[in-house]
Amino acid sequence: MESVYDVRQLLKRFGIFIYLGERAADLSLMELELQELYKIECISTIEYQMAILIIRKEKTRLQNKEE
């Protein structure tokens, strides 16, 4: 897993499609969905960690871009 697209594909495996029209809101909702999938043991620890890392990097990139 290397990009936000890959994280979206992971979520899609579970029937989760996220598009709110605002990138930051999409990322936040994706993070919440990943937490739930991890909590109910649908994804592995490695998948969870990689996906969260990618999302947080993208959030940071967006915040730096806005400033």
Legacy VTK file of the C-alpha trace (Angstrom):
# vtk DataFile Version 3.0
C-alpha trace
ASCII
DATASET POLYDATA
POINTS 67 float
0.000 0.000 0.000
1.554 3.252 -1.143
-1.124 5.854 -1.807
-4.552 7.124 -0.828
-5.872 5.290 -3.873
-4.615 2.021 -2.364
-6.370 2.833 0.909
-9.590 3.476 -1.027
-9.184 0.079 -2.700
-8.757 -1.558 0.720
-11.968 0.055 1.945
-13.735 -0.914 -1.278
-13.055 -4.588 -0.471
-15.488 -4.143 2.422
-18.075 -2.196 0.447
-16.990 1.176 1.831
-17.013 3.999 -0.724
-16.109 7.448 0.570
-16.582 10.656 -1.379
-17.787 13.765 0.398
-16.355 16.226 -2.092
-13.821 17.624 0.352
-10.442 15.899 0.539
-9.829 16.579 4.254
-13.275 15.266 5.208
-12.744 12.183 3.022
-9.465 11.451 4.792
-11.001 11.849 8.245
-13.873 9.517 7.407
-11.473 6.997 5.884
-9.461 7.036 9.103
-12.591 6.358 11.173
-13.622 3.496 8.906
-10.159 1.957 9.134
-10.269 2.141 12.922
-13.574 0.272 12.927
-12.319 -2.386 10.506
-9.242 -2.893 12.672
-11.289 -3.006 15.860
-13.477 -5.813 14.515
-10.366 -7.573 13.154
-11.244 -7.378 9.458
-7.819 -6.000 8.547
-4.383 -6.920 9.830
-2.222 -4.744 12.031
0.165 -4.096 9.134
-2.648 -3.060 6.779
-4.065 -0.760 9.449
-0.721 0.859 10.250
0.183 1.430 6.600
-3.240 2.873 5.749
-3.262 5.222 8.758
0.271 6.374 7.960
-0.703 7.172 4.358
-3.809 9.070 5.448
-1.959 11.106 8.076
0.801 11.997 5.603
-1.837 13.188 3.143
-3.592 15.225 5.862
-0.278 16.878 6.746
0.430 17.592 3.075
-2.994 19.229 2.715
-2.514 21.361 5.828
0.907 22.549 4.632
-0.533 23.343 1.207
-3.270 25.529 2.754
-0.805 27.605 4.760
LINES 1 68
67 0 1 2 3 4 5 6 7 8 9 10 11 12 13 14 15 16 17 18 19 20 21 22 23 24 25 26 27 28 29 30 31 32 33 34 35 36 37 38 39 40 41 42 43 44 45 46 47 48 49 50 51 52 53 54 55 56 57 58 59 60 61 62 63 64 65 66
